Amino acid sequence: MTRYVITGASRGIGLAMARLLSEDGVEVIAAVRRPTPDLEAVGCEIAAGVDVTSDDGAAVLVEALNGRHVDVLINNAGLLIPDTLDSLDFAAALRQYEINALGPLRISRALLPLMGEGGKIGIVTSRVGSLGDNRSGGNYGYRMSKAAANMAARNLAIELKEKGIAVAALHPGYVRTAMTGGRGNIDAEPAAKGLLLRIEELGLETTGTFWHAEGYELPW
Ligand SMILES: NC(=O)c1ccc[n+]([C@@H]2O[C@H](COP(=O)([O-])OP(=O)(O)OC[C@H]3O[C@@H](n4cnc5c(N)ncnc54)[C@H](OP(=O)(O)O)[C@@H]3O)[C@@H](O)[C@H]2O)c1
């Protein structure tokens, strides 16, 4: 059976992906800092204490996996702290970099020994991390962290191809979650469905690409 690990599955899009997969009978390990009642109601396995900004958090996840093979890793945990050039707080920008850019790299590296040929890594970045697509500006800390996450996805794709592991960056859409204060043009569940489809379609022939959940490729 295919085994998925999803970070940031306590709420929002990560929770929706864990729920959809579990409903389909797929094995999911939901990696979270703290379990939530919503996640507990899903009934999947929960690895608690997984803060993606710390090596200890990554080690907790590795320990919870206890040598089990991982087929798909979805690095979904993320943080948005809105800013403008005037309001930009450099400590907040660094925090977003730690979670959004270094987090996926830290967790991917920690889980690599459990992955192999046919494995897949999805990094939920964001369209706002695209240099080519940036026409609206703003949100320096978040955008720059997601641009770095995109680079992590490209770099990992190059390095992991010879191990048979495919990597993609993914944009879920503008999704109504806590992150957006409930604003957006799609709910978490359909966005999650789109992301899971993109990961299903991902293979070595498409590794190193960047996808909108709706199914079209985005510019880096
Ligand atoms: N919503 C959108 O419109 C949108 C658009 C583009 C991209 N995205 C990306 O989609 C992903 C999911 O976002 P969302 O909308 O579902 O946001 P959300 O509802 O705010 O959920 C964020 C998740 O990330 C977790 N998280 C934050 N910091 C963490 C850390 N240090 N270690 C481990 N987990 C941490 C949160 O866990 P806690 O409960 O412990 O805080 C939560 O589970 C993020 O990467 C986000 O940047 C979202």
Ligand as a Chemical Component Dictionary entry (heavy atoms), coordinates in Angstrom:
data_LIG
# 
_chem_comp.id                   LIG 
_chem_comp.type                 NON-POLYMER 
_chem_comp.pdbx_formal_charge   0 
_chem_comp.three_letter_code    LIG 
# 
loop_
_chem_comp_atom.comp_id 
_chem_comp_atom.atom_id 
_chem_comp_atom.alt_atom_id 
_chem_comp_atom.type_symbol 
_chem_comp_atom.charge 
_chem_comp_atom.model_Cartn_x 
_chem_comp_atom.model_Cartn_y 
_chem_comp_atom.model_Cartn_z 
_chem_comp_atom.pdbx_ordinal 
LIG N1  N1  N 0  -4.288 29.233 1.503  1  
LIG C1  C1  C 0  -3.775 29.692 0.373  2  
LIG O1  O1  O 0  -4.417 30.472 -0.363 3  
LIG C2  C2  C 0  -2.400 29.258 -0.063 4  
LIG C3  C3  C 0  -1.916 29.736 -1.279 5  
LIG C4  C4  C 0  -0.659 29.332 -1.715 6  
LIG C5  C5  C 0  0.083  28.467 -0.960 7  
LIG N2  N2  N 1  -0.388 28.025 0.244  8  
LIG C6  C6  C 0  0.452  27.108 1.003  9  
LIG O2  O2  O 0  -0.283 25.950 1.329  10 
LIG C7  C7  C 0  0.233  25.358 2.536  11 
LIG C8  C8  C 0  -0.930 25.113 3.496  12 
LIG O3  O3  O 0  -1.509 26.363 3.805  13 
LIG P1  P1  P 0  -2.961 26.550 4.471  14 
LIG O4  O4  O 0  -3.667 27.566 3.676  15 
LIG O5  O5  O -1 -3.568 25.226 4.724  16 
LIG O6  O6  O 0  -2.522 27.244 5.844  17 
LIG P2  P2  P 0  -2.947 27.052 7.365  18 
LIG O7  O7  O 0  -4.378 26.685 7.497  19 
LIG O8  O8  O 0  -2.439 28.259 8.060  20 
LIG O9  O9  O 0  -2.097 25.758 7.812  21 
LIG C9  C9  C 0  -0.712 25.850 7.912  22 
LIG C10 C10 C 0  -0.211 24.543 8.457  23 
LIG O10 O10 O 0  1.212  24.629 8.582  24 
LIG C11 C11 C 0  1.571  24.225 9.902  25 
LIG N3  N3  N 0  2.807  24.851 10.377 26 
LIG C12 C12 C 0  3.102  26.167 10.464 27 
LIG N4  N4  N 0  4.322  26.322 11.000 28 
LIG C13 C13 C 0  4.805  25.078 11.236 29 
LIG C14 C14 C 0  6.013  24.577 11.777 30 
LIG N5  N5  N 0  6.998  25.390 12.203 31 
LIG N6  N6  N 0  6.178  23.239 11.862 32 
LIG C15 C15 C 0  5.189  22.396 11.463 33 
LIG N7  N7  N 0  4.018  22.805 10.959 34 
LIG C16 C16 C 0  3.837  24.136 10.858 35 
LIG C17 C17 C 0  0.380  24.637 10.755 36 
LIG O11 O11 O 0  0.441  23.924 11.970 37 
LIG P3  P3  P 0  -0.020 24.527 13.391 38 
LIG O12 O12 O 0  -1.484 24.153 13.517 39 
LIG O13 O13 O 0  0.864  23.827 14.368 40 
LIG O14 O14 O 0  0.203  26.009 13.355 41 
LIG C18 C18 C 0  -0.756 24.227 9.853  42 
LIG O15 O15 O 0  -1.005 22.859 9.943  43 
LIG C19 C19 C 0  1.261  26.358 3.069  44 
LIG O16 O16 O 0  2.564  25.957 2.692  45 
LIG C20 C20 C 0  0.893  27.649 2.359  46 
LIG O17 O17 O 0  1.977  28.548 2.253  47 
LIG C21 C21 C 0  -1.611 28.389 0.703  48 
# 
loop_
_chem_comp_bond.comp_id 
_chem_comp_bond.atom_id_1 
_chem_comp_bond.atom_id_2 
_chem_comp_bond.value_order 
_chem_comp_bond.pdbx_ordinal 
LIG N1  C1  SING 1  
LIG C1  O1  DOUB 2  
LIG C1  C2  SING 3  
LIG C2  C3  SING 4  
LIG C2  C21 DOUB 5  
LIG C3  C4  DOUB 6  
LIG C4  C5  SING 7  
LIG C5  N2  DOUB 8  
LIG N2  C6  SING 9  
LIG N2  C21 SING 10 
LIG C6  O2  SING 11 
LIG C6  C20 SING 12 
LIG O2  C7  SING 13 
LIG C7  C8  SING 14 
LIG C7  C19 SING 15 
LIG C8  O3  SING 16 
LIG O3  P1  SING 17 
LIG P1  O4  DOUB 18 
LIG P1  O5  SING 19 
LIG P1  O6  SING 20 
LIG O6  P2  SING 21 
LIG P2  O7  DOUB 22 
LIG P2  O8  SING 23 
LIG P2  O9  SING 24 
LIG O9  C9  SING 25 
LIG C9  C10 SING 26 
LIG C10 O10 SING 27 
LIG C10 C18 SING 28 
LIG O10 C11 SING 29 
LIG C11 N3  SING 30 
LIG C11 C17 SING 31 
LIG N3  C12 SING 32 
LIG N3  C16 SING 33 
LIG C12 N4  DOUB 34 
LIG N4  C13 SING 35 
LIG C13 C14 SING 36 
LIG C13 C16 DOUB 37 
LIG C14 N5  SING 38 
LIG C14 N6  DOUB 39 
LIG N6  C15 SING 40 
LIG C15 N7  DOUB 41 
LIG N7  C16 SING 42 
LIG C17 O11 SING 43 
LIG C17 C18 SING 44 
LIG O11 P3  SING 45 
LIG P3  O12 DOUB 46 
LIG P3  O13 SING 47 
LIG P3  O14 SING 48 
LIG C18 O15 SING 49 
LIG C19 O16 SING 50 
LIG C19 C20 SING 51 
LIG C20 O17 SING 52 
# 
